[in-house]
Amino acid sequence: MSAVHVFEKALSVADQVRRAARVVGRRIVPPEVVGAAEFVLAPKLKDAWGGPFNGQRYRQEVFSELARLFAPVAIVETGTFRGTTTDYIARTGVPVYTVEYNRRFYVYSKARFWRRRNVNLLQGDSRTNLTKLADGVLSGAKNDNVLFYLDAHWGADLPLARELDIVFGGWPRAVVMIDDFQVPHDSGYTYDDYGQGKALTPDYIAPAVAKHDLVIYYPATPAAEETGKRRGSVILAKRDPHGSALASMSLLRT
């Protein structure tokens, strides 16, 4: 065997050892311990995905304008991750309810926001927790404006369709922003596609749009002018009462 082959074999073995070590580590160290350690030892992780809303400046402006225009009594986020966008949302001073399924990221965010009185972290499935909010602490907000940021999609079990039914069934005056969504008129924005029937496109949300009589708005800013990751998004609300208000926003288009 030549020296080159020996070297390549050694690299392959080393890679297998590293992979095995990561698997063993995940099994031995509880995810909540990993999350807490990451918060303490890796401060740079606070700016995950390039910053709030994927580091997209115009998306940040859209959200801020929605919060100003509709003056929500609460903001609900699904998919906390490391709380980067949560932190931006919480600056509104409005009560924030944010849901994270992954125990590791939940503990990380719990450590991050333990002093923020307006941030309420919930752990578990987004659909279950949205139902609990509708029946519990936010049951009195059914006739108020509530702003939602839905970002819990991350794999084969796509909760978005059910999330939309819960949101518009529980809060008729809801305004919803969905992350990672296809922008039909601008291919420069990327979006999530998890396979047959699970791409975040207008076709996927069409049943909810028809059922709840929703209006659909996309970013008016071309992707080429956006910053950060340039992930697509969509804004949804019932035609009555919020259709005309959304139509007045220069940062949005149909």
Secondary structure, DSSP 8 states (H G I E B T S, - for coil): --HHHHHHHHHHHHHHHHHHHHHHHHHHS-HHHHHHHHHHH-GGGGGGGGSHHHH-HHHHHHHHHHHHHH--SEEEEE--TTSHHHHHHHTT-S-EEEEE--HHHHHHHHHHTTT-TTEEEEES-HHHHHHHHHHTTTGGGTTS-EEEEE----SSS--HHHHHHHHHHH-TTEEEEEES---TT-TTSB--B-STT-B-SHHHHHHHHHHHTEEEEEE-S-GGG--TT-B-EEEEEEHHHHHHHHHT-TTEE-
